[in-house]
Amino acid sequence: MFYKMINLKRLLMAIFAITTCSISIAASTDQIEIINTISRIYDKPNLKVTTNPISINENFAIADWTQGDRGGRALLKKDNGHWAIITCGADEIKDLKNLKDAGISTNVAKALIEQLNQLEKSIDPHQIHLFSLFGTKNDPKHAEHHDHKH
């Protein structure tokens, strides 16, 4: 009897390990697909996009990105097995009302924001600042556009 209990315990531990590993692999696969989606659209030959961190919940994700001295956030949705960008922005992407307006349930939106806030705790403050720039008057691209002489 004792031998059967040990085998059962090992079996349960193995199932737990496989399940945990599968969840991690799925998250990693989604993260890689999101990184590739953003890079495919926005990479330039000598200026690549760095996408990190990425918050994923159900079929939605918020991905922080930088490209040189620019940065922002992308809101993505997984449809028919493929990730697509819904919109890009800055801090407004982390606003609960905006996420709900984009068709995301309250629970999923809250989970995305909470997870991203947690992930961002390990990111350099300067990089966090870059995430808040896209589309704002402080966006270096905005400054380039408005810095011409008349």
N, C-alpha and C positions, 0 to 999 in steps of 0.2 A: 504493500500500500504506500509506504513512504517513497519507494522508488518511482511509483506512478505519479505521485504528487510533484516530485522533482522534475520529471519529464513534462508534466503539465505546466509547471512554472516556466521551464525553458521554452516550451512552445508558445506560451503567452508572451514572454519577453521577445521572442523572435517575431511574432506577429506585430507587437508594438513597434519594434525597430523597423520592420518593413513598412508599416503604415506611416510612421514618422518620416522615414526616408522618402516615401512616395509623395508625401505632402511637400517636403522640401524640394524635391525634383520638380514638382508641378509649379511651385512658386518660382523656382529658378528658370524654368522654361518660359513662363510668362514674362519674367523680368528680361530675359534675353530677347524675346519677341518685341517687347516694348522698346528696348534699347535699339534694336535693329530698325524698327518702324521710324523712330525719331531720327536716327542717323541717316537712313535712306532718303529722307525728305530734306534734312537740313545740313548734312555734312558738306563742307567745301573741301577742295583738294588740299589746302594747307591750313584748314581750320575745322577740326572735328568737334562734334558735340559730345560732351560727357554727360551721361544721364545717371544720376544717383543723388539721393535715394529714391526708391519707388515704393509707393504704398498701393497695395492691391487688396480689393475686397469684392468678392463675387465677380461680376463682369465689368468692374470699373477700376480705374487706377489714376493716381496722381503721380507724375514723374517730375522731379526737380532736374533741371539741366543747366549747364553752362557751356558757353562757346566763346573762348577768348575772354574779353572783358564784359561779356553779356551773360545774362542768365534769366531764368523764368521757370514756370511750371506748365506742364501739359496735363490736360484732363483727357483720359482715354477710355474707350469702351470696347469690350470684346464682343464681336458680333460674328456669328458663323465661324467661330474658331480663330478669328483674326482681330488683332488690336488696331484701332484707328483713333486718330486724334480728333476729339470733339472740339476743343478750343485750347488756345495757349493764353497765358496771362501771368500775373504775379501773385501777390498775396490774396487777391479776390478769389483765386481758385480754391483756397482753403476756407472760404466762407460757407457756412451751412446753408444759408438761404440761396446762394448762387448754385450750390450743388443740387439742392432740391429743385430749383428752377430748371436745371439741366435734365430733370427726370430721374434723379437718383433718390431712392427712399431715404428717409431720415436715418434709419439704423445704419445703412451702408455708408451714407455720407459722414455720419459721426465717426464710424470705425475708420474710414479713410483718413479723416483729419487727425484723429487720435494717434493712429499708427504713424502717419507722416511726422507729426510733432515729436513723437518718441524717436523716430529714426534721425530726425534733424538735430537731436541733442548731441550727436557724435560728429557733426559736421562743423568745419571751421566757420567762425562768425562772418568772415569776409565772403565766403561762399554763400551763406544764408542771405547776406545782403544782396548778392547778385540775383538770387532767386526772386527777389521782390522788385526787380527793375523792369522786366519785360512790359513794353507798352506804356510805361510811365514817362513823365517828362525827364526823369533821371536816367532813362535807358540811353546808353551811348549811341545807339542807332538813331534815336530821336534827336539827340544833340547834333549828329552828323547832318541830318536832314535840315535842321533849322540853323545851321552854322554857316550858311552861304551868304555872300555879300550881294547887295542889290545895286 
